[in-house]
Amino acid sequence: MGRPPTKPARLRDGFYIEVRNSGSQGIRIRRDTREQMLLAADDYSRTKDVVILGEMKDDKWID
């Protein structure tokens, strides 16, 4: 048992969506291209709530 990490986790470069059940905490899903992200968002939106977060590049959100 060690000390818990204090540094926040870094996100990899790519396109992110957040998928969740209504009323619960979501999970972030990364895709390499915008087209792949939109296809994944369409697939998950049939059964879950989907929020498109956008593109992450060099630890910064790009719209």
N, C-alpha and C positions, 0 to 999 in steps of 0.2 A: 504494500500500500504506500503509494507515494503522494506527493502533493498534486492536486489537480492542475491542469494547464491554465495559465492566465492569459495567454496570447490567443486572440480569436483565430478561428480556422480560416485559411485563405481559400477562395473559390478559384477553380480553374477557368481559363478563358473559354468562352462558349456562350450559348444561348440558354436561358433558364426559364422554366415554368414552375409554378408551385401547384401541387395537387393535394386536395384535402377532401375529407368528408365534411358535410355541413356541421358546424359546431365543434370541430376539432382542429388540432394543429396540423399544418401542412408539411409536405416534404418537397424539397427542391430537386428538380430533375434537369440535367444538362444534356444538350445536344450540340453537335458540331456546327450545323448550318441552320439558317432561319427556316428553310423548308422542312427539315427534319423536326424542328421544334413545333412548327405549325401542325404537322401531321400527328405528332404525339399529343398536342393539346386537343386536337379534334378527337382522337381516340379516347383519351381520358375524360373528355367532357360528357360522354354518354352516361357515365355512372358517377362522376365526381365533380366537385367544383374546381375550376382551373383558373389560375391567375398567371398571365404572361408577365414575367419580371423584366425581360429584355436581355441585352448582351453585356457580358462582363469581359473587360479587356484590361490587363495590367492593374487588377484590383479596383477598377472603376466601372460604374455602370454607364453604358452608352445607350442612348435611345435611338 
